[in-house]
Amino acid sequence: VETGYVNQINLDEGVYCMKSLEDSYQMAVGLISSTIKIYDMLEGNLVRNLNGHSQSVIVLDAVQKSLLISTSFDSTIRLWNLIDETLLKHIEPNEGPIYAIHLLNKTCMIFKKKK
């Protein structure tokens, strides 16, 4: 039985969430500093930074390796195109942070408590 291996990446800041990107060896990491970093898990190299949130990134989800959705303590939701590193959508629900979100194909599912 092949067991794989462990690749450790040392960061200078705290991590709130991580999401592996399908069909690739990349990992999206949501940081306390409000940044999202994408790492190549085979090489341990930083592939790209995504900036846009003003507070800690708390939830990440992805569809394939091209779309990433993020939520933050700044109460915003952001949809990213990982191919060209552009922000596709910026949503401000103004109802506090979203703690659970899921991308299903290209549909965003938001789960929150009723008022």
DRENLO-657580 format. One record per residue (C-alpha): residue number from 1; residue in three letters; x, y, z. Coordinates in steps of 0.25 Angstrom, whole numbers. Each point is the difference from the previous one (the first is absolute). Last residue first. Layout:
N
n  res  X  Y  Z
NUM  ALA  X  Y  Z
...
// end
This chain:
115
n  res  X  Y  Z
115  LYS  -132  142  48
114  LYS  3  -13  -7
113  LYS  14  -6  2
112  LYS  8  0  -13
111  PHE  4  -10  -11
110  ILE  4  6  -13
109  MET  0  -8  -13
108  CYS  8  6  -12
107  THR  -4  -6  -13
106  LYS  12  -2  -10
105  ASN  0  -15  1
104  LEU  -4  -1  15
103  LEU  8  10  7
102  HIS  -1  0  15
101  ILE  -1  10  12
100  ALA  0  -2  15
99  TYR  4  11  10
98  ILE  -5  12  -7
97  PRO  4  13  8
96  GLY  -10  10  4
95  GLU  -13  4  -6
94  ASN  5  11  -10
93  PRO  -2  -10  -12
92  GLU  12  7  -7
91  ILE  3  -8  -13
90  HIS  12  1  -9
89  LYS  0  -8  -13
88  LEU  11  -4  -10
87  LEU  12  5  7
86  THR  12  -3  -10
85  GLU  12  -10  2
84  ASP  0  -4  -15
83  ILE  -2  -15  2
82  LEU  -5  1  14
81  ASN  -12  8  -3
80  TRP  -5  5  14
79  LEU  -14  1  7
78  ARG  0  9  12
77  ILE  -9  0  11
76  THR  0  11  10
75  SER  -3  1  15
74  ASP  14  6  4
73  PHE  2  -12  8
72  SER  2  -7  -13
71  THR  -6  -9  -11
70  SER  7  -6  -12
69  ILE  -4  -6  -13
68  LEU  10  -7  -9
67  LEU  -2  -3  -15
66  SER  10  -6  -10
65  LYS  6  -12  7
64  GLN  -13  -8  0
63  VAL  -11  7  7
62  ALA  6  6  13
61  ASP  -4  3  15
60  LEU  6  9  10
59  VAL  -5  5  14
58  ILE  7  9  10
57  VAL  8  10  -7
56  SER  4  10  11
55  GLN  -3  15  -3
54  SER  1  10  -11
53  HIS  -3  -10  -11
52  GLY  6  3  -14
51  ASN  13  -7  -2
50  LEU  3  -13  -7
49  ASN  14  -4  0
48  ARG  6  -10  -10
47  VAL  8  -13  -2
46  LEU  8  0  13
45  ASN  9  -12  0
44  GLY  0  -13  8
43  GLU  4  -8  -12
42  LEU  -11  -11  0
41  MET  -10  8  8
40  ASP  0  12  -10
39  TYR  -5  11  9
38  ILE  -11  10  -2
37  LYS  0  12  10
36  ILE  -13  7  4
35  THR  2  13  8
34  SER  -8  6  11
33  SER  12  0  10
32  ILE  -7  -12  8
31  LEU  3  -9  -12
30  GLY  -8  -8  -10
29  VAL  8  -11  -7
28  ALA  -3  -5  -14
27  MET  7  -13  -3
26  GLN  5  -5  -13
25  TYR  4  -14  -5
24  SER  -10  1  -11
23  ASP  -13  -6  -5
22  GLU  -8  6  11
21  LEU  5  11  9
20  SER  3  -3  14
19  LYS  -7  9  10
18  MET  6  6  13
17  CYS  -5  8  11
16  TYR  3  10  12
15  VAL  16  0  -2
14  GLY  9  8  9
13  GLU  12  8  -5
12  ASP  14  -1  -3
11  LEU  -2  -13  -8
10  ASN  8  -13  0
9  ILE  -4  -10  -11
8  GLN  1  -15  3
7  ASN  -1  -10  -10
6  VAL  -4  -14  5
5  TYR  1  -12  -8
4  GLY  -9  -10  -8
3  THR  -4  -13  7
2  GLU  1  -11  -11
1  VAL  -6  -13  4
// end
